[in-house]
Amino acid sequence: MDLHSYLKLGNNNSCFGCTRLQLGHGDLLCLDYLLTTHPDLAVVVELGTGMGVTAMHLAIAMALRQGSLHMFDVTDRRISSVRSTWPHQHAHFHRGENVLGEFPNTMVASVLMNDPVLLFMDNGKKRDEFRLYAPLARPGSVIAVHDWGTEIALKHVSRIIQPRHKAIDLSFLSATMAAWEVQ
């Protein structure tokens, strides 16, 4: 099958166990760039796992670094056949019913405050995630937000971003993600 025929198949399942529309190749390229340019990061916190496609790639990256991925979502919607192939010793799913409360979730906060992390926010309430968790990220951490410009923008986070947050230019890779390095 050629590429044109593949793309005409529409929203059928991909080889990753999700629909082709859920494969955000630009997003994966951004995350790969962030991890490649920050080789010492060995912990990822993902807020909003969804079907787990991005998390699968992050779990593999953490397994290669002997690190860990901590996924937080309200329900585990990862497909069981895909989930069974994961490097489980490096990927941990946490039900996060109270991840977006008035105060930070203690489990998320404890992971963020222990080591520099890649904090990847991809839940449905990114403004709240940013408000609660970006200030907790230690120096050396990278904060990345998905759906930049649609669900969240600079006007929503400008009071939270501090001089210690250095913007990372991702414009050449993606228009849907923003990132900062915590100094």
C-alpha positions in Angstrom: 0.0 0.0 0.0 1.4 3.4 -0.9 1.2 6.5 1.4 -1.7 8.0 -0.4 -3.8 4.8 0.0 -2.8 4.6 3.6 -4.0 8.2 4.3 -7.3 7.5 2.5 -8.1 4.8 5.0 -9.2 7.5 7.3 -9.7 6.9 11.0 -8.9 3.2 11.1 -6.8 1.6 13.8 -3.1 2.1 13.5 -0.4 -0.5 14.4 -0.2 1.3 17.8 -3.7 0.2 18.8 -5.3 3.6 18.4 -6.9 5.5 15.6 -4.6 7.2 13.2 -6.0 10.6 14.2 -4.6 10.0 17.7 -1.1 9.7 16.5 0.5 13.1 17.0 3.7 12.7 15.1 4.6 16.3 15.6 4.0 16.0 19.3 6.2 12.9 19.5 8.9 14.8 17.6 8.7 17.6 20.2 8.9 15.2 23.1 11.8 13.4 21.5 13.5 16.8 21.0 13.0 17.8 24.6 14.3 14.5 26.0 17.2 14.4 23.6 18.3 17.9 24.5 17.9 17.1 28.2 19.7 13.8 28.5 19.7 13.8 32.3 16.0 13.7 32.6 15.0 10.2 33.8 11.5 10.9 35.1 8.4 11.9 33.2 5.1 13.0 34.7 2.3 12.8 32.2 -1.0 14.4 33.2 -3.7 13.0 30.9 -2.8 9.7 29.4 -5.9 9.0 27.2 -5.4 6.0 25.0 -1.7 5.9 26.0 -0.1 6.3 22.6 2.2 9.1 23.7 2.8 7.4 27.0 4.0 4.3 25.2 6.8 6.3 23.5 7.6 8.0 26.8 7.7 4.6 28.6 10.2 3.3 26.0 12.3 6.4 26.4 12.3 6.0 30.2 13.2 2.3 29.9 16.2 3.1 27.7 17.3 5.6 30.4 16.5 3.3 33.3 14.1 6.0 34.5 10.3 6.1 35.1 7.1 7.4 33.6 4.3 8.4 36.0 1.0 8.6 34.2 -2.0 10.3 35.9 -5.5 10.2 34.5 -9.0 9.7 35.9 -9.5 6.4 34.1 -7.1 4.0 32.4 -8.3 3.9 28.8 -5.2 2.2 27.4 -6.0 -0.8 25.3 -5.2 -4.0 27.2 -3.4 -5.6 24.3 -1.2 -2.6 24.0 -0.8 -2.2 27.7 0.5 -5.8 27.9 3.6 -4.9 25.8 4.7 -2.0 28.1 8.0 -1.9 30.1 6.0 -2.1 33.3 9.0 -1.6 35.6 9.4 1.8 34.0 5.8 2.9 33.5 3.4 3.5 36.4 -0.3 4.4 35.9 -2.0 6.3 38.8 -5.7 7.1 39.0 -5.9 10.8 39.5 -9.4 11.6 40.5 -8.1 14.5 42.6 -5.3 15.7 40.3 -7.2 18.9 39.6 -8.5 20.0 42.9 -7.9 23.2 44.8 -4.5 21.9 46.0 -1.9 19.8 44.2 -2.3 16.1 44.3 0.3 14.8 46.9 1.5 11.9 44.6 2.0 14.2 41.6 3.7 16.8 43.9 6.0 14.3 45.5 7.3 13.1 42.1 7.8 16.7 40.8 9.7 17.7 43.9 12.1 14.8 44.1 14.0 15.0 40.8 14.1 17.1 37.7 11.4 15.8 35.4 9.7 16.3 32.1 6.2 17.5 33.2 3.9 16.9 30.2 0.4 18.3 30.5 -2.1 16.9 28.2 -5.3 16.6 30.2 -8.5 18.5 29.5 -7.8 21.3 32.0 -4.4 22.4 31.2 -4.8 25.9 32.8 -5.5 24.2 36.2 -2.6 21.7 35.6 -0.2 24.5 34.9 -1.4 26.6 37.9 -1.0 23.6 40.3 2.1 21.9 39.1 4.4 24.2 37.1 5.5 26.0 40.2 6.5 22.7 41.8 9.0 21.6 39.1 12.6 21.6 40.3 15.4 23.3 38.5 16.5 21.2 35.6 12.9 20.2 34.9 11.2 20.8 31.6 7.5 21.8 31.5 5.6 21.0 28.3 2.0 21.8 27.5 0.0 20.2 24.6 -2.7 22.0 22.6 -0.9 25.3 23.0 -2.9 28.1 21.4 -6.2 26.2 21.5 -6.8 25.0 25.1 -4.1 27.1 26.8 -2.1 30.2 25.8 0.4 32.6 27.2 -2.3 34.9 28.6 -3.4 31.9 30.8 0.0 31.2 32.3 1.8 34.6 32.2 1.4 35.2 36.0 2.7 31.7 36.7 5.8 31.8 34.5 8.7 33.2 36.4 12.1 34.5 35.4 13.4 31.0 36.3 11.3 29.5 33.4 13.2 29.8 30.1 11.1 29.3 27.0 12.2 26.5 24.7 11.6 27.3 21.0 9.5 24.5 19.5 8.1 26.6 16.6 10.2 24.7 14.0 8.7 21.4 15.2 5.1 22.1 16.3 2.5 24.8 16.6 0.6 22.8 19.3 3.1 22.5 22.1 5.0 25.0 24.3 7.8 24.2 26.7 10.0 25.8 29.4 13.1 24.8 31.1 13.2 25.5 34.9 16.4 27.2 35.8 
